[in-house]
Amino acid sequence: MRVRIGIGDTSREIELDVDDGGALIAEIEAAFGGEQTILWFTDVGDRRIGVPVSRIAYVELEPEQRVSVGFTA
C-alpha cells in the first residue's frame, strides 16, 4: 500500500510503501492522542523516517492497483 504524508508549512511529501495500512492508521491515531513527539515510519524496504507529530498535515493511503492481463469476459 502506498502512503503519502504531507508535512505542514512545506510542499514536501513523504512517500512510503507499507504492508499493513490498518496498523499504520492505528499507530498514527495513537500518536496524535498521546504524548509522542516523533512518529517513526518504516517502509517495506526497512527505510525509517521520523516525522514530528505536530508537523503532519495529512496522510493519504492508496491501495495497490491490480493490473489485469489478458482478455476479460
C-alpha positions in Angstrom: 0.0 0.0 0.0 1.4 3.4 -1.0 1.3 6.1 1.8 1.8 9.8 1.3 2.4 12.0 4.3 2.1 15.8 3.9 4.4 18.0 6.1 2.9 21.2 7.4 4.3 24.6 6.1 6.1 22.9 3.2 5.2 21.4 -0.2 7.2 18.3 0.6 5.5 14.9 0.8 7.0 11.6 2.2 6.1 8.5 0.2 6.3 5.0 1.7 5.2 1.5 0.7 3.8 -0.4 3.7 2.4 -3.9 4.1 -0.4 -3.2 6.7 -2.3 0.1 6.2 -4.6 -0.6 9.2 -1.7 -0.9 11.6 -0.3 2.3 10.3 -3.6 4.1 10.8 -3.8 2.9 14.4 -0.2 4.0 15.0 -0.9 7.5 13.7 -4.1 7.9 15.7 -2.3 6.8 18.8 0.5 9.3 18.2 -2.0 12.2 17.9 -3.8 11.1 21.1 -0.7 10.6 23.2 2.4 12.5 24.2 4.6 11.2 21.4 6.6 13.9 19.7 8.1 12.0 16.8 6.4 9.3 14.8 8.7 6.8 13.1 7.6 5.1 9.8 9.2 2.0 8.4 8.5 1.0 4.8 8.8 -2.4 3.2 12.5 -1.8 2.4 13.2 -1.1 6.1 13.8 2.6 5.4 12.9 4.5 8.6 11.6 8.1 8.6 10.9 10.2 11.7 8.3 13.0 11.4 7.4 15.4 14.3 3.7 14.6 15.0 2.9 18.4 15.2 4.1 18.8 11.5 1.9 16.1 9.9 -0.6 17.9 7.7 -2.3 14.8 6.2 -1.9 11.1 5.5 -3.1 9.6 2.2 -3.4 5.8 1.8 -3.5 4.5 -1.8 -4.3 0.8 -2.2 -2.2 -1.3 -4.6 -3.6 -1.2 -8.1 -4.2 -4.6 -9.5 -3.4 -4.8 -13.2 -5.3 -7.4 -15.2 -3.5 -9.0 -18.1 -5.3 -10.7 -20.9 -8.9 -10.7 -22.0 -11.9 -10.4 -19.7 -15.5 -11.5 -20.4 
